[in-house]
Amino acid sequence: MSAWNRSSSLLPDAVDATGPPTRRPIRYMSPMSDFTDDDCDEDDVMSTTSFPPFSAGPSSASSHTTHEGGDASMRSASPAPSVWSMTSSLRRQAYRHEYGRGLNNYSDIYSLPADDEEYERLDKQHEMFKLIMGKYPPPFDQVMSDSVPGEPKACLDLGCGSGSWVMEVAREYPNSSCVAVDLVPMQSRTMPTNCRSEVDDINLGLEHFYGDFDVVHARLISSGIKDYHGLIEHISRVLRPGGLIDLMEFDFCGYDEHHKRIEPSVDQNIRAPWWPQWLAFLRDAAKNRGGAVDAATYIHDWIRQHRRFENVVYREFWIPSSPFASDPFWRRMGLCMREDILEFMRSGRPLLLGSGMPEALLDHIEQNAIRELMEARTPVYIRCQYVYATRKHPLPRA
């Protein structure tokens, strides 16, 4: 039983949620330009592997939904689906609107927005993460260097969001080839010529990328991934020997000043600290849609125990959720994180309301969480877990 059902005696009943059948996206390549529908070309390259794709989650779109355009063409069942040029009609079909926000129209698992407001948040979040964690892991430059003439390095960003990370890579390594994958098209008009955007649901598998990339990066995508352990297996096959896997996730939990997890209320008396309570509701909603919200806890072990990876490095970052720290740097990061959280709470409303949470309850928790964050008297940390490793080279033949 969900937490809001436990509290239903205090607040109005939840809105029933219904939705259309699961939609699967086609893949398309850009840089973005105004193509006609006749400009689409098919890619006939087929995969030779039989490794299974991820299973698709159930459809559970909110009744407060409108869709732009008609039905989009579906992603091919082949491991190497057709690749199309982007058109304005396909761009419209990539989105739906729920509770005033634009969401992807293809995955019922990932239900955070994919609109300008969310991309602005992600751009600012990217700058914060660079200050805290550095731009790239130490092996990155060596892996991406032009060591062999005529063999350009390739980088894949899974769940690219606004594209801030992958476009920086493309600009700093102009001889490389960069691919940004997400459920909606990247909207940047300044995309480097060596970077392309593809619309795809990575839950359906990555066989069409096997053996093609030197770096695979993913950050904060677990709520949209049904089988994260399976995703790591796919990445191990996507990477070339010596390639770099670079993952970062968080567990949708708040932690106190001793870095002990703050457990949410389990009864009807929802109480402070409010920001971890909000996170707990979001965690449950994402999990109920099929998201692997626990992945952050396990990615280190999954990669460390994987037969294809070596040189595994694990780091964790405890980021203050508001400017309560005495250290000037962490106080500044607390200001940045608080701004990110306030915007993230707006981004989470469609997921929470679409999952049946009463709006009065959501407003109550949000208002108290905002007040708590602005007062900055309650130490609450976010734990980001970061793992990178290299793919082993094959053993020489005897």
C-alpha positions as a Markdown table, in Angstrom:
| # | Residue | x | y | z |
|---|---|---|---|---|
| 1 | Met | 0.0 | 0.0 | 0.0 |
| 2 | Ser | 1.4 | 3.4 | -0.9 |
| 3 | Ala | 2.1 | 6.0 | 1.7 |
| 4 | Trp | -0.5 | 8.4 | 0.4 |
| 5 | Asn | -3.2 | 5.7 | 0.7 |
| 6 | Arg | -2.2 | 5.3 | 4.4 |
| 7 | Ser | -2.9 | 9.0 | 4.7 |
| 8 | Ser | -6.1 | 9.0 | 2.7 |
| 9 | Ser | -8.2 | 9.5 | 5.7 |
| 10 | Leu | -6.7 | 13.0 | 6.1 |
| 11 | Leu | -6.9 | 14.1 | 2.5 |
| 12 | Pro | -9.1 | 13.8 | -0.6 |
| 13 | Asp | -9.0 | 10.6 | -2.7 |
| 14 | Ala | -6.4 | 10.2 | -5.4 |
| 15 | Val | -7.2 | 10.7 | -9.0 |
| 16 | Asp | -7.5 | 7.5 | -11.0 |
| 17 | Ala | -4.8 | 7.0 | -13.6 |
| 18 | Thr | -5.3 | 5.4 | -17.0 |
| 19 | Gly | -3.1 | 5.5 | -20.1 |
| 20 | Pro | -2.5 | 4.4 | -23.6 |
| 21 | Pro | -0.5 | 1.3 | -24.5 |
| 22 | Thr | 3.3 | 1.4 | -24.3 |
| 23 | Arg | 4.9 | 3.4 | -27.1 |
| 24 | Arg | 8.3 | 2.5 | -28.5 |
| 25 | Pro | 10.4 | 5.2 | -30.2 |
| 26 | Ile | 12.2 | 4.9 | -33.5 |
| 27 | Arg | 15.8 | 6.0 | -33.6 |
| 28 | Tyr | 16.9 | 9.0 | -35.4 |
| 29 | Met | 20.1 | 10.8 | -36.0 |
| 30 | Ser | 20.8 | 14.5 | -36.0 |
| 31 | Pro | 22.4 | 17.3 | -35.8 |
| 32 | Met | 19.1 | 18.9 | -35.9 |
| 33 | Ser | 17.9 | 20.4 | -39.2 |
| 34 | Asp | 14.6 | 20.8 | -41.0 |
| 35 | Phe | 14.3 | 17.6 | -43.0 |
| 36 | Thr | 11.3 | 16.4 | -44.9 |
| 37 | Asp | 9.7 | 13.0 | -44.3 |
| 38 | Asp | 11.2 | 11.9 | -47.6 |
| 39 | Asp | 14.8 | 12.4 | -46.3 |
| 40 | Cys | 14.7 | 9.3 | -44.0 |
| 41 | Asp | 17.3 | 6.6 | -44.7 |
| 42 | Glu | 17.3 | 3.1 | -43.2 |
| 43 | Asp | 20.2 | 1.5 | -41.5 |
| 44 | Asp | 20.3 | -2.2 | -42.4 |
| 45 | Val | 23.2 | -3.2 | -40.1 |
| 46 | Met | 22.0 | -6.2 | -38.0 |
| 47 | Ser | 23.4 | -7.5 | -34.7 |
| 48 | Thr | 24.9 | -11.0 | -34.5 |
| 49 | Thr | 24.3 | -11.4 | -30.8 |
| 50 | Ser | 21.4 | -13.1 | -29.0 |
| 51 | Phe | 21.7 | -11.3 | -25.7 |
| 52 | Pro | 18.2 | -10.3 | -24.7 |
| 53 | Pro | 17.0 | -6.7 | -24.6 |
| 54 | Phe | 15.5 | -5.2 | -21.5 |
| 55 | Ser | 11.9 | -5.8 | -20.9 |
| 56 | Ala | 9.5 | -2.9 | -21.3 |
| 57 | Gly | 7.5 | -1.7 | -18.3 |
| 58 | Pro | 3.7 | -1.4 | -18.0 |
| 59 | Ser | 1.9 | 1.5 | -19.2 |
| 60 | Ser | 0.6 | 3.8 | -16.5 |
| 61 | Ala | 0.3 | 7.3 | -17.9 |
| 62 | Ser | -1.8 | 9.8 | -16.0 |
| 63 | Ser | -5.2 | 10.7 | -17.2 |
| 64 | His | -4.1 | 14.3 | -17.1 |
| 65 | Thr | -2.3 | 13.8 | -20.3 |
| 66 | Thr | -2.4 | 15.2 | -23.8 |
| 67 | His | -0.3 | 13.9 | -26.7 |
| 68 | Glu | 1.3 | 16.0 | -29.5 |
| 69 | Gly | 0.6 | 14.6 | -32.9 |
| 70 | Gly | -0.5 | 11.1 | -33.8 |
| 71 | Asp | 1.1 | 7.7 | -33.2 |
| 72 | Ala | 4.9 | 7.8 | -33.9 |
| 73 | Ser | 6.5 | 5.0 | -35.7 |
| 74 | Met | 7.7 | 2.3 | -33.4 |
| 75 | Arg | 11.3 | 1.1 | -32.7 |
| 76 | Ser | 12.0 | -1.9 | -34.7 |
| 77 | Ala | 12.1 | -5.3 | -32.9 |
| 78 | Ser | 15.4 | -5.8 | -34.5 |
| 79 | Pro | 18.5 | -5.2 | -32.3 |
| 80 | Ala | 19.5 | -2.6 | -35.0 |
| 81 | Pro | 16.3 | -0.6 | -35.7 |
| 82 | Ser | 15.8 | 1.8 | -38.5 |
| 83 | Val | 17.5 | 5.2 | -38.1 |
| 84 | Trp | 15.6 | 8.2 | -39.4 |
| 85 | Ser | 16.3 | 11.9 | -39.9 |
| 86 | Met | 14.5 | 14.2 | -37.4 |
| 87 | Thr | 11.4 | 16.0 | -38.6 |
| 88 | Ser | 9.1 | 18.5 | -36.9 |
| 89 | Ser | 6.3 | 15.9 | -36.8 |
| 90 | Leu | 8.5 | 13.3 | -35.1 |
| 91 | Arg | 9.7 | 16.0 | -32.7 |
| 92 | Arg | 6.0 | 16.7 | -31.8 |
| 93 | Gln | 5.3 | 13.1 | -31.4 |
| 94 | Ala | 8.1 | 12.7 | -28.9 |
| 95 | Tyr | 6.3 | 14.6 | -26.2 |
| 96 | Arg | 3.2 | 14.5 | -24.1 |
| 97 | His | 2.0 | 17.0 | -21.5 |
| 98 | Glu | 1.1 | 16.1 | -17.9 |
| 99 | Tyr | 0.2 | 18.5 | -15.2 |
| 100 | Gly | 1.7 | 21.4 | -17.1 |
| 101 | Arg | 5.0 | 19.8 | -18.0 |
| 102 | Gly | 6.4 | 18.2 | -21.1 |
| 103 | Leu | 7.3 | 14.5 | -20.8 |
| 104 | Asn | 8.6 | 11.9 | -23.2 |
| 105 | Asn | 5.9 | 10.1 | -25.1 |
| 106 | Tyr | 7.7 | 6.7 | -25.3 |
| 107 | Ser | 8.6 | 5.3 | -21.9 |
| 108 | Asp | 6.1 | 4.7 | -19.1 |
| 109 | Ile | 9.0 | 4.0 | -16.7 |
| 110 | Tyr | 10.8 | 7.4 | -16.9 |
| 111 | Ser | 8.3 | 10.1 | -16.0 |
| 112 | Leu | 10.3 | 13.2 | -15.2 |
| 113 | Pro | 10.0 | 16.1 | -17.5 |
| 114 | Ala | 11.9 | 16.6 | -20.7 |
| 115 | Asp | 11.2 | 20.3 | -21.3 |
| 116 | Asp | 13.1 | 23.6 | -21.3 |
| 117 | Glu | 12.6 | 24.1 | -17.6 |
| 118 | Glu | 14.1 | 20.7 | -16.8 |
| 119 | Tyr | 17.0 | 21.1 | -19.2 |
| 120 | Glu | 17.9 | 24.4 | -17.6 |
| 121 | Arg | 18.0 | 22.6 | -14.3 |
| 122 | Leu | 20.2 | 19.9 | -15.7 |
| 123 | Asp | 22.6 | 22.4 | -17.2 |
| 124 | Lys | 23.1 | 24.1 | -13.8 |
| 125 | Gln | 23.3 | 20.7 | -12.1 |
| 126 | His | 26.1 | 19.7 | -14.5 |
| 127 | Glu | 28.1 | 22.8 | -13.5 |
| 128 | Met | 27.7 | 21.9 | -9.9 |
| 129 | Phe | 28.8 | 18.3 | -10.4 |
| 130 | Lys | 31.9 | 19.5 | -12.2 |
| 131 | Leu | 32.9 | 21.6 | -9.2 |
| 132 | Ile | 32.3 | 18.7 | -6.8 |
| 133 | Met | 33.6 | 15.7 | -8.8 |
| 134 | Gly | 35.7 | 17.1 | -11.6 |
| 135 | Lys | 34.9 | 17.1 | -15.3 |
| 136 | Tyr | 36.0 | 13.6 | -16.1 |
| 137 | Pro | 37.5 | 10.5 | -14.3 |
| 138 | Pro | 41.3 | 10.3 | -14.4 |
| 139 | Pro | 41.5 | 7.6 | -17.2 |
| 140 | Phe | 39.2 | 9.6 | -19.5 |
| 141 | Asp | 41.8 | 11.7 | -21.4 |
| 142 | Gln | 44.1 | 8.7 | -22.0 |
| 143 | Val | 41.1 | 6.6 | -23.3 |
| 144 | Met | 39.9 | 9.4 | -25.6 |
| 145 | Ser | 43.3 | 10.4 | -26.9 |
| 146 | Asp | 44.1 | 9.9 | -30.7 |
| 147 | Ser | 46.5 | 7.1 | -30.2 |
| 148 | Val | 46.0 | 5.4 | -33.6 |
| 149 | Pro | 45.7 | 7.7 | -36.7 |
| 150 | Gly | 42.6 | 7.0 | -38.7 |
| 151 | Glu | 40.8 | 5.4 | -35.8 |
| 152 | Pro | 38.7 | 8.1 | -34.1 |
| 153 | Lys | 37.6 | 7.5 | -30.5 |
| 154 | Ala | 33.8 | 7.2 | -29.8 |
| 155 | Cys | 31.8 | 8.3 | -26.7 |
| 156 | Leu | 28.2 | 7.3 | -25.8 |
| 157 | Asp | 26.1 | 9.2 | -23.4 |
| 158 | Leu | 23.1 | 7.2 | -22.2 |
| 159 | Gly | 20.1 | 9.3 | -20.9 |
| 160 | Cys | 21.9 | 12.5 | -22.0 |
| 161 | Gly | 19.2 | 15.0 | -20.8 |
| 162 | Ser | 20.2 | 18.5 | -21.9 |
| 163 | Gly | 23.4 | 17.1 | -23.5 |
| 164 | Ser | 25.7 | 19.4 | -21.5 |
| 165 | Trp | 28.2 | 16.6 | -20.7 |
| 166 | Val | 28.4 | 15.0 | -24.1 |
| 167 | Met | 28.6 | 18.3 | -26.0 |
| 168 | Glu | 31.5 | 19.3 | -23.8 |
| 169 | Val | 33.2 | 16.0 | -24.7 |
| 170 | Ala | 32.6 | 16.6 | -28.4 |
| 171 | Arg | 34.1 | 20.1 | -28.3 |
| 172 | Glu | 37.1 | 19.1 | -26.3 |
| 173 | Tyr | 37.8 | 16.1 | -28.4 |
| 174 | Pro | 37.0 | 17.3 | -31.9 |
| 175 | Asn | 38.4 | 14.2 | -33.6 |
| 176 | Ser | 36.1 | 11.9 | -31.7 |
| 177 | Ser | 32.6 | 10.8 | -32.5 |
| 178 | Cys | 30.0 | 11.4 | -29.8 |
| 179 | Val | 26.4 | 9.9 | -29.6 |
| 180 | Ala | 23.8 | 11.2 | -27.2 |
| 181 | Val | 20.8 | 8.9 | -26.5 |
| 182 | Asp | 17.6 | 9.9 | -24.8 |
| 183 | Leu | 13.9 | 9.4 | -25.0 |
| 184 | Val | 13.4 | 12.8 | -26.6 |
| 185 | Pro | 15.5 | 14.8 | -29.2 |
| 186 | Met | 18.2 | 17.1 | -28.0 |
| 187 | Gln | 17.1 | 20.7 | -28.6 |
| 188 | Ser | 20.5 | 22.3 | -28.9 |
| 189 | Arg | 21.1 | 24.4 | -32.0 |
| 190 | Thr | 24.9 | 24.6 | -31.2 |
| 191 | Met | 25.5 | 20.8 | -31.3 |
| 192 | Pro | 29.1 | 20.2 | -32.5 |
| 193 | Thr | 29.4 | 18.5 | -35.9 |
| 194 | Asn | 31.0 | 15.5 | -34.3 |
| 195 | Cys | 28.1 | 14.8 | -32.0 |
| 196 | Arg | 24.7 | 13.3 | -33.0 |
| 197 | Ser | 21.5 | 12.8 | -31.0 |
| 198 | Glu | 19.5 | 9.6 | -31.1 |
| 199 | Val | 16.0 | 9.0 | -29.7 |
| 200 | Asp | 15.8 | 5.5 | -28.2 |
| 201 | Asp | 14.7 | 3.6 | -25.2 |
| 202 | Ile | 17.8 | 1.9 | -23.8 |
| 203 | Asn | 15.5 | -0.5 | -21.9 |
| 204 | Leu | 15.0 | -2.2 | -25.2 |
| 205 | Gly | 18.7 | -3.1 | -25.5 |
| 206 | Leu | 22.0 | -1.8 | -26.9 |
| 207 | Glu | 22.9 | -4.6 | -29.3 |
| 208 | His | 23.2 | -2.1 | -32.2 |
| 209 | Phe | 26.1 | -0.4 | -30.3 |
| 210 | Tyr | 28.1 | -3.5 | -29.5 |
| 211 | Gly | 31.9 | -2.9 | -29.9 |
| 212 | Asp | 31.5 | 0.7 | -31.1 |
| 213 | Phe | 32.5 | 2.9 | -28.2 |
| 214 | Asp | 35.6 | 3.8 | -26.1 |
| 215 | Val | 33.6 | 5.6 | -23.3 |
| 216 | Val | 30.0 | 5.0 | -22.1 |
| 217 | His | 28.7 | 7.5 | -19.6 |
| 218 | Ala | 25.4 | 7.6 | -17.7 |
| 219 | Arg | 24.4 | 9.9 | -14.8 |
| 220 | Leu | 21.2 | 9.8 | -12.7 |
| 221 | Ile | 19.2 | 7.6 | -15.0 |
| 222 | Ser | 18.2 | 4.8 | -12.6 |
| 223 | Ser | 14.6 | 5.9 | -12.2 |
| 224 | Gly | 14.1 | 5.2 | -16.0 |
| 225 | Ile | 16.0 | 1.9 | -16.1 |
| 226 | Lys | 14.1 | -1.3 | -15.4 |
| 227 | Asp | 17.1 | -3.6 | -15.2 |
| 228 | Tyr | 20.3 | -1.7 | -14.3 |
| 229 | His | 22.4 | -4.9 | -13.8 |
| 230 | Gly | 21.4 | -5.9 | -17.3 |
| 231 | Leu | 22.3 | -2.4 | -18.6 |
| 232 | Ile | 25.9 | -2.9 | -17.2 |
| 233 | Glu | 26.1 | -6.2 | -19.1 |
| 234 | His | 25.1 | -4.4 | -22.3 |
| 235 | Ile | 27.6 | -1.6 | -21.6 |
| 236 | Ser | 30.4 | -4.2 | -21.2 |
| 237 | Arg | 29.6 | -5.4 | -24.8 |
| 238 | Val | 29.3 | -1.8 | -26.2 |
| 239 | Leu | 32.8 | -0.9 | -25.0 |
| 240 | Arg | 35.9 | -1.7 | -27.0 |
| 241 | Pro | 38.8 | -3.3 | -25.1 |
| 242 | Gly | 40.4 | -0.7 | -22.8 |
| 243 | Gly | 37.2 | 1.4 | -22.9 |
| 244 | Leu | 35.8 | 3.3 | -19.9 |
| 245 | Ile | 32.5 | 2.8 | -18.1 |
| 246 | Asp | 31.5 | 6.0 | -16.2 |
| 247 | Leu | 28.4 | 5.8 | -14.0 |
| 248 | Met | 26.9 | 8.0 | -11.2 |
| 249 | Glu | 23.6 | 7.5 | -9.4 |
| 250 | Phe | 21.9 | 8.4 | -6.1 |
| 251 | Asp | 19.5 | 6.4 | -4.0 |
| 252 | Phe | 16.6 | 8.8 | -3.6 |
| 253 | Cys | 17.3 | 9.0 | 0.2 |
| 254 | Gly | 18.3 | 11.8 | 2.6 |
| 255 | Tyr | 21.1 | 11.4 | 5.2 |
| 256 | Asp | 21.7 | 13.2 | 8.5 |
| 257 | Glu | 24.9 | 14.9 | 9.7 |
| 258 | His | 26.4 | 11.5 | 10.6 |
| 259 | His | 25.7 | 10.2 | 7.1 |
| 260 | Lys | 23.0 | 7.9 | 8.5 |
| 261 | Arg | 19.9 | 7.3 | 6.3 |
| 262 | Ile | 16.9 | 9.3 | 7.4 |
| 263 | Glu | 14.0 | 6.8 | 7.4 |
| 264 | Pro | 10.6 | 8.2 | 6.2 |
| 265 | Ser | 7.5 | 8.1 | 8.3 |
| 266 | Val | 5.6 | 4.8 | 8.0 |
| 267 | Asp | 2.4 | 5.9 | 9.7 |
| 268 | Gln | -0.1 | 8.7 | 8.9 |
| 269 | Asn | 1.9 | 11.3 | 10.9 |
| 270 | Ile | 4.2 | 12.5 | 8.1 |
| 271 | Arg | 6.7 | 14.8 | 9.8 |
| 272 | Ala | 10.1 | 16.6 | 9.5 |
| 273 | Pro | 12.5 | 16.4 | 8.0 |
| 274 | Trp | 10.3 | 17.1 | 5.0 |
| 275 | Trp | 12.7 | 16.9 | 2.1 |
| 276 | Pro | 13.6 | 13.3 | 2.8 |
| 277 | Gln | 9.9 | 12.6 | 3.1 |
| 278 | Trp | 9.3 | 14.0 | -0.4 |
| 279 | Leu | 12.1 | 11.9 | -1.7 |
| 280 | Ala | 10.6 | 8.8 | -0.2 |
| 281 | Phe | 7.3 | 9.4 | -2.0 |
| 282 | Leu | 9.2 | 10.0 | -5.3 |
| 283 | Arg | 11.2 | 6.9 | -4.8 |
| 284 | Asp | 8.1 | 4.8 | -4.3 |
| 285 | Ala | 6.4 | 6.3 | -7.4 |
| 286 | Ala | 9.4 | 5.7 | -9.6 |
| 287 | Lys | 9.8 | 2.2 | -8.3 |
| 288 | Asn | 6.1 | 1.4 | -8.9 |
| 289 | Arg | 6.6 | 2.4 | -12.5 |
| 290 | Gly | 9.5 | 0.0 | -12.9 |
| 291 | Gly | 12.5 | 2.2 | -12.2 |
| 292 | Ala | 15.7 | 0.7 | -10.6 |
| 293 | Val | 15.8 | 3.2 | -7.8 |
| 294 | Asp | 18.1 | 1.0 | -5.7 |
| 295 | Ala | 20.8 | 0.8 | -8.4 |
| 296 | Ala | 23.1 | 3.3 | -6.7 |
| 297 | Thr | 23.6 | 0.9 | -3.8 |
| 298 | Tyr | 24.7 | -2.0 | -6.1 |
| 299 | Ile | 26.6 | -0.5 | -9.1 |
| 300 | His | 30.0 | -0.8 | -7.4 |
| 301 | Asp | 29.6 | -4.5 | -6.7 |
| 302 | Trp | 28.0 | -5.2 | -10.1 |
| 303 | Ile | 30.9 | -3.7 | -11.9 |
| 304 | Arg | 33.6 | -5.0 | -9.5 |
| 305 | Gln | 32.3 | -8.5 | -9.9 |
| 306 | His | 31.8 | -8.3 | -13.7 |
| 307 | Arg | 34.2 | -10.5 | -15.7 |
| 308 | Arg | 34.9 | -7.9 | -18.3 |
| 309 | Phe | 35.9 | -5.0 | -16.1 |
| 310 | Glu | 39.1 | -4.1 | -14.2 |
| 311 | Asn | 40.6 | -1.1 | -12.5 |
| 312 | Val | 37.3 | -0.4 | -10.8 |
| 313 | Val | 37.2 | 2.8 | -8.7 |
| 314 | Tyr | 34.4 | 3.8 | -6.4 |
| 315 | Arg | 33.8 | 7.2 | -5.0 |
| 316 | Glu | 30.9 | 8.7 | -3.0 |
| 317 | Phe | 30.0 | 12.3 | -2.6 |
| 318 | Trp | 28.0 | 13.7 | 0.3 |
| 319 | Ile | 26.4 | 16.9 | -0.9 |
| 320 | Pro | 24.5 | 19.2 | 1.5 |
| 321 | Ser | 20.9 | 19.9 | 0.4 |
| 322 | Ser | 21.1 | 23.5 | 1.7 |
| 323 | Pro | 23.8 | 26.0 | 2.8 |
| 324 | Phe | 24.2 | 24.8 | 6.4 |
| 325 | Ala | 27.9 | 23.9 | 6.1 |
| 326 | Ser | 30.6 | 26.0 | 7.7 |
| 327 | Asp | 33.1 | 25.3 | 5.0 |
| 328 | Pro | 32.8 | 28.1 | 2.3 |
| 329 | Phe | 33.0 | 25.6 | -0.6 |
| 330 | Trp | 30.4 | 23.3 | 0.7 |
| 331 | Arg | 28.2 | 26.2 | 1.8 |
| 332 | Arg | 28.3 | 27.3 | -1.9 |
| 333 | Met | 27.5 | 23.8 | -3.0 |
| 334 | Gly | 24.6 | 23.7 | -0.6 |
| 335 | Leu | 23.2 | 26.8 | -2.2 |
| 336 | Cys | 23.6 | 25.2 | -5.7 |
| 337 | Met | 22.0 | 21.9 | -4.5 |
| 338 | Arg | 19.1 | 23.8 | -2.8 |
| 339 | Glu | 18.3 | 25.5 | -6.1 |
| 340 | Asp | 18.5 | 22.2 | -7.9 |
| 341 | Ile | 16.2 | 20.5 | -5.3 |
| 342 | Leu | 13.6 | 23.3 | -5.4 |
| 343 | Glu | 13.4 | 22.9 | -9.2 |
| 344 | Phe | 13.5 | 19.1 | -8.9 |
| 345 | Met | 10.4 | 19.2 | -6.7 |
| 346 | Arg | 8.6 | 21.0 | -9.5 |
| 347 | Ser | 9.8 | 18.4 | -11.9 |
| 348 | Gly | 8.6 | 15.6 | -9.7 |
| 349 | Arg | 5.0 | 16.7 | -9.6 |
| 350 | Pro | 3.8 | 14.9 | -12.7 |
| 351 | Leu | 5.2 | 11.6 | -11.5 |
| 352 | Leu | 3.8 | 12.0 | -8.0 |
| 353 | Leu | 0.3 | 13.2 | -9.1 |
| 354 | Gly | 0.2 | 10.7 | -12.0 |
| 355 | Ser | 0.9 | 7.9 | -9.5 |
| 356 | Gly | -2.2 | 8.8 | -7.5 |
| 357 | Met | -0.8 | 11.1 | -4.8 |
| 358 | Pro | -3.4 | 13.5 | -3.6 |
| 359 | Glu | -2.5 | 17.1 | -4.6 |
| 360 | Ala | -3.3 | 18.4 | -1.1 |
| 361 | Leu | -0.8 | 16.0 | 0.4 |
| 362 | Leu | 1.8 | 16.8 | -2.1 |
| 363 | Asp | 1.4 | 20.5 | -1.6 |
| 364 | His | 1.6 | 20.1 | 2.2 |
| 365 | Ile | 4.9 | 18.2 | 2.0 |
| 366 | Glu | 6.3 | 20.5 | -0.7 |
| 367 | Gln | 5.5 | 23.7 | 1.3 |
| 368 | Asn | 7.1 | 22.3 | 4.5 |
| 369 | Ala | 10.2 | 21.0 | 2.5 |
| 370 | Ile | 10.7 | 24.4 | 0.9 |
| 371 | Arg | 10.5 | 26.2 | 4.2 |
| 372 | Glu | 12.9 | 23.7 | 5.7 |
| 373 | Leu | 15.4 | 24.1 | 2.9 |
| 374 | Met | 15.2 | 27.9 | 2.9 |
| 375 | Glu | 15.8 | 28.0 | 6.7 |
| 376 | Ala | 18.9 | 25.7 | 6.2 |
| 377 | Arg | 18.9 | 24.6 | 9.9 |
| 378 | Thr | 18.4 | 20.9 | 9.3 |
| 379 | Pro | 21.5 | 19.1 | 8.0 |
| 380 | Val | 20.4 | 16.7 | 5.2 |
| 381 | Tyr | 22.9 | 15.2 | 2.7 |
| 382 | Ile | 22.4 | 13.6 | -0.7 |
| 383 | Arg | 24.7 | 10.7 | -1.4 |
| 384 | Cys | 26.0 | 10.4 | -5.0 |
| 385 | Gln | 27.7 | 7.1 | -5.8 |
| 386 | Tyr | 30.2 | 7.1 | -8.6 |
| 387 | Val | 32.0 | 4.2 | -10.3 |
| 388 | Tyr | 34.3 | 4.0 | -13.2 |
| 389 | Ala | 36.3 | 1.1 | -14.6 |
| 390 | Thr | 38.0 | -0.1 | -17.8 |
| 391 | Arg | 37.0 | -3.0 | -20.0 |
| 392 | Lys | 39.6 | -5.7 | -20.0 |
| 393 | His | 41.6 | -6.5 | -23.1 |
| 394 | Pro | 41.0 | -10.0 | -24.5 |
| 395 | Leu | 43.6 | -12.6 | -23.5 |
| 396 | Pro | 46.1 | -13.3 | -26.3 |
| 397 | Arg | 45.5 | -16.5 | -28.2 |
| 398 | Ala | 47.8 | -19.4 | -27.4 |
